[in-house]
């Protein structure tokens, strides 16, 4: 019994450390993903949306970044100072920088050509325009870092970029582009589902992908809950293992509600074989989540039971 208690304590300590590290990693990734999109500019004037923040955390679009262990983010390069201006005068460096920024944009918006119904030539020019806008943002940030006044107000620069996008895409596609970005998180989730389901009789068609995006959005928004560190772990000074279990159970319950709403909405969109495959995948994912919870919580429960005072004789 003493060995079980010791093992349980060790498991508890490891789990606490892992959860704290995971929370910090998530925060770091969210902050640096935001920095990446600010660096990319991608023609926004409003604050970054939840959709854009989430999209980089889904599938290959999520850059696994950590300041101490990972290379610089694409397009970030050196600190914004005089050496940045000097580097951009180097044609080889500038070409390499543009290649990297464009590759990041293509990963973030992989199906933009199909979604906006663009020709290959228009798609190529659109990606290049996004790179141009990122370069303009770079220049503005470099000047700001050196304490220099930007030649044009931010609002004027943003409006110029919007006008250039509209001139290239036309007003209809420009509006579709804004909607594409607004739904980016959910589009990424549906695209991941499409990849998981593969081809054959269960493969998703383009029209089904577009129809599922609002279903995913509605399910997520109707079951959303603001997150904070306390949703995942308690204070390290007052560790309450039971709170982990309660938070984890509540999170799984919300996810089950999201899954159920997605399945219900998908019934009118998917073919019978596709719906059957989605139901199977959903059940399997929920089973794995439950199994993971048992593996995490059972050592804690054993430790609590061992630490409880013995009943009076």
C-alpha positions in Angstrom: 0.0 0.0 0.0 2.9 2.4 0.8 4.3 1.7 -2.6 1.0 2.6 -4.2 0.8 5.8 -2.2 4.3 6.8 -3.3 3.6 6.0 -6.9 0.4 8.0 -6.7 2.2 11.0 -5.3 4.8 10.8 -8.0 2.1 10.6 -10.6 0.3 13.6 -9.1 3.5 15.7 -9.1 4.2 14.7 -12.7 0.7 15.5 -13.8 0.7 18.9 -12.0 4.0 19.8 -13.7 2.7 18.6 -17.1 -0.5 20.6 -16.8 1.3 23.7 -15.8 3.8 23.3 -18.6 1.0 22.6 -21.1 -0.9 25.7 -20.1 2.2 27.8 -20.4 2.9 26.2 -23.8 -0.6 27.0 -25.0 -0.4 30.6 -23.9 3.0 30.9 -25.6 1.7 29.4 -28.8 -1.4 31.7 -28.8 0.8 34.7 -28.2 3.3 33.8 -30.9 0.5 32.8 -33.3 -0.9 36.2 -32.8 2.5 37.8 -33.5 2.8 35.7 -36.7 -0.5 37.0 -38.0 0.4 40.5 -37.0 3.6 40.0 -38.9 1.8 38.6 -41.9 -0.7 41.5 -41.7 -3.1 39.7 -44.0 -5.1 42.8 -44.5 -6.9 43.3 -41.2 -7.8 46.5 -39.5 -9.9 44.9 -36.6 -8.4 42.9 -33.8 -7.5 39.3 -34.6 -10.5 37.0 -34.5 -10.9 33.9 -32.4 -11.2 32.0 -35.7 -7.7 33.1 -36.9 -6.2 32.3 -33.5 -7.7 28.9 -33.5 -6.9 28.0 -37.1 -3.1 28.0 -36.5 -3.7 25.5 -33.7 -5.4 23.0 -36.0 -3.6 20.5 -38.0 -0.5 21.5 -39.9 -1.5 25.2 -39.7 -0.4 25.2 -36.1 3.2 26.4 -35.8 4.8 24.6 -32.8 6.7 27.5 -31.3 8.6 28.0 -28.1 11.0 30.9 -27.6 13.8 28.8 -26.1 13.6 25.8 -28.3 12.2 26.7 -31.7 13.5 28.7 -34.7 12.1 32.1 -35.4 8.6 32.3 -36.9 8.3 32.7 -40.6 8.9 36.3 -41.7 9.9 37.5 -38.2 13.6 37.5 -38.8 15.8 39.7 -36.6 14.6 42.3 -34.1 12.9 45.3 -35.6 15.8 47.7 -35.7 18.3 49.2 -38.1 19.6 45.7 -39.1 16.1 44.8 -40.4 16.3 47.7 -42.9 19.8 46.7 -43.9 18.8 43.0 -44.4 15.9 44.0 -46.6 18.3 45.8 -48.9 19.9 42.3 -49.5 18.1 40.9 -52.6 18.9 37.3 -51.6 17.6 37.8 -48.0 14.5 39.5 -49.3 13.7 36.7 -51.8 14.1 34.1 -49.0 11.9 36.2 -46.7 9.1 36.4 -49.3 9.3 32.7 -50.0 8.9 32.0 -46.3 6.0 34.4 -45.7 4.2 33.1 -48.8 4.5 29.5 -47.6 3.0 30.5 -44.3 0.1 32.2 -46.0 -0.5 29.1 -48.2 -0.6 26.9 -45.1 -3.0 29.2 -43.3 -5.3 29.4 -46.4 -4.8 26.1 -48.2 -8.1 26.0 -50.1 -8.5 29.6 -50.9 -8.5 29.0 -54.7 -11.4 26.7 -54.5 -13.3 28.6 -51.9 -13.1 31.9 -53.7 -13.4 30.3 -57.2 -10.2 31.9 -58.4 -8.0 30.9 -61.4 -4.4 29.7 -60.7 -3.1 33.0 -62.0 -5.4 35.1 -59.7 -4.5 32.8 -56.8 -0.8 33.4 -57.4 -1.2 37.2 -57.6 -3.4 37.1 -54.5 -0.7 35.3 -52.4 1.9 37.7 -53.7 -0.3 40.7 -52.7 -0.5 39.3 -49.2 3.3 39.1 -49.1 3.5 42.7 -50.3 1.1 43.8 -47.5 3.3 41.9 -45.0 6.3 43.7 -46.2 4.5 47.1 -45.7 3.7 46.0 -42.2 7.3 45.1 -41.6 8.4 48.5 -42.7 5.9 50.2 -40.4 6.9 48.1 -37.4 10.6 48.7 -38.2 10.1 52.5 -38.2 8.0 52.3 -35.0 10.8 50.3 -33.3 13.3 53.0 -34.2 10.9 55.8 -32.9 10.2 57.1 -36.4 6.7 58.3 -37.4 5.0 56.1 -40.0 4.8 57.9 -43.4 1.1 57.0 -43.6 -1.4 56.5 -40.8 -2.3 52.9 -40.1 -5.9 53.4 -41.2 -4.8 54.8 -44.5 -2.4 51.9 -45.1 -5.1 49.4 -44.2 -7.6 51.0 -46.5 -5.0 51.0 -49.3 -4.6 47.2 -48.8 -8.3 46.7 -48.8 -8.6 48.6 -52.0 -5.9 46.6 -53.6 -7.6 43.3 -52.6 -10.9 44.5 -54.0 -9.2 45.7 -57.2 -7.7 42.2 -57.7 -10.6 40.0 -56.6 -13.6 42.2 -57.3 -16.2 43.2 -54.7 -17.9 39.8 -54.6 -14.7 37.8 -54.0 -13.4 40.4 -51.6 -16.5 39.9 -49.5 -16.1 36.2 -49.7 -12.5 36.6 -48.6 -13.7 38.4 -45.4 -16.1 35.6 -44.7 -13.4 33.0 -45.3 -11.2 34.6 -42.7 -14.1 34.9 -40.2 -14.8 31.2 -40.5 -11.2 30.1 -40.6 -11.2 28.1 -37.4 -14.2 26.0 -38.4 -13.0 25.6 -42.0 -9.8 24.2 -40.7 -11.7 21.7 -38.5 -13.9 20.6 -41.5 -10.8 20.3 -43.7 -9.2 18.1 -41.1 -12.3 15.9 -41.0 -12.1 15.7 -44.8 -8.5 14.5 -44.6 -9.4 11.9 -41.9 -12.4 10.5 -43.9 -10.2 10.2 -46.9 -11.5 9.4 -50.4 -13.8 6.7 -51.6 -17.5 6.5 -50.7 -17.0 8.4 -47.4 -14.9 11.3 -48.9 -16.4 14.7 -48.5 -17.3 16.7 -51.6 -16.5 20.4 -51.9 -20.2 21.4 -51.4 -20.4 19.3 -48.3 -17.3 21.0 -46.8 -18.9 24.4 -47.3 -22.2 23.3 -45.8 -20.5 21.8 -42.7 -18.6 24.9 -41.8 -21.7 26.8 -40.4 -22.7 23.6 -38.6 -19.4 23.4 -36.8 -19.5 27.1 -36.0 -23.0 26.9 -34.5 -22.2 23.9 -32.4 -19.0 25.5 -31.0 -20.6 28.9 -30.3 -23.7 27.5 -28.6 -21.5 25.4 -26.2 -18.6 27.8 -25.8 -17.1 28.7 -22.4 -14.3 31.3 -21.8 -11.1 29.6 -20.7 -8.6 30.5 -18.0 -5.7 28.7 -16.3 -8.1 27.8 -13.4 -10.2 25.8 -15.9 -7.2 23.4 -16.3 -5.2 23.4 -13.1 -5.5 24.9 -9.6 -2.8 26.9 -7.9 0.4 24.9 -7.4 0.4 26.1 -3.8 -3.0 24.6 -3.2 -3.2 21.6 -5.4 -6.7 20.2 -5.4 -6.6 17.0 -7.5 -10.4 16.7 -7.4 -10.7 20.0 -9.2 -8.8 18.6 -12.2 -11.3 15.8 -12.5 -14.3 18.2 -12.3 -12.9 20.6 -14.9 -11.9 17.7 -17.2 -15.4 16.2 -16.9 -17.0 19.5 -17.7 -14.8 19.9 -20.7 -15.6 16.5 -22.0 -19.3 17.1 -21.4 -19.2 20.3 -23.5 -17.3 18.5 -26.2 -20.0 15.7 -26.3 -22.7 18.4 -26.6 -20.7 19.9 -29.6 -20.3 16.5 -31.2 -24.0 15.7 -30.8 -25.0 19.0 -32.4 -22.6 18.5 -35.3 -24.0 15.0 -35.9 -27.5 16.3 -35.9 -26.7 19.1 -38.3 -24.7 16.8 -40.6 -27.7 14.5 -41.1 -29.1 16.7 -43.9 -25.6 17.2 -45.5 -23.9 13.8 -45.5 -24.7 10.6 -47.4 -25.7 7.6 -45.2 -22.2 6.0 -45.4 -20.5 9.3 -44.6 -22.8 9.9 -41.6 -22.1 6.4 -40.4 -18.3 7.0 -40.7 -18.6 10.4 -38.8 -20.6 8.7 -36.0 -18.0 6.0 -35.8 -15.1 8.5 -35.6 -17.0 10.6 -33.0 -17.6 7.5 -30.8 -14.0 6.4 -31.0 -12.7 9.9 -30.2 -15.0 10.1 -27.1 -14.0 6.6 -26.0 -10.3 7.7 -26.2 -11.0 10.9 -24.2 -12.8 8.9 -21.5 -9.9 6.4 -21.4 -7.4 9.2 -21.1 -9.4 10.7 -18.2 -9.4 7.4 -16.3 -5.6 7.0 -16.8 -5.1 10.5 -15.4 -7.6 10.4 -12.5 -7.3 6.8 -11.1 -3.8 7.3 -9.5 -5.2 10.5 -7.9 -8.2 8.7 -6.5 -6.0 5.9 -5.1 -3.7 8.5 -3.5 -6.8 10.3 -2.0 -8.2 7.1 -0.6 -4.8 6.1 0.9 -4.5 9.6 2.5 -8.0 9.6 4.0 -8.2 9.1 7.8 -9.2 5.6 8.9 -12.8 5.2 10.2 -13.1 5.0 13.9 -13.4 1.5 15.3 
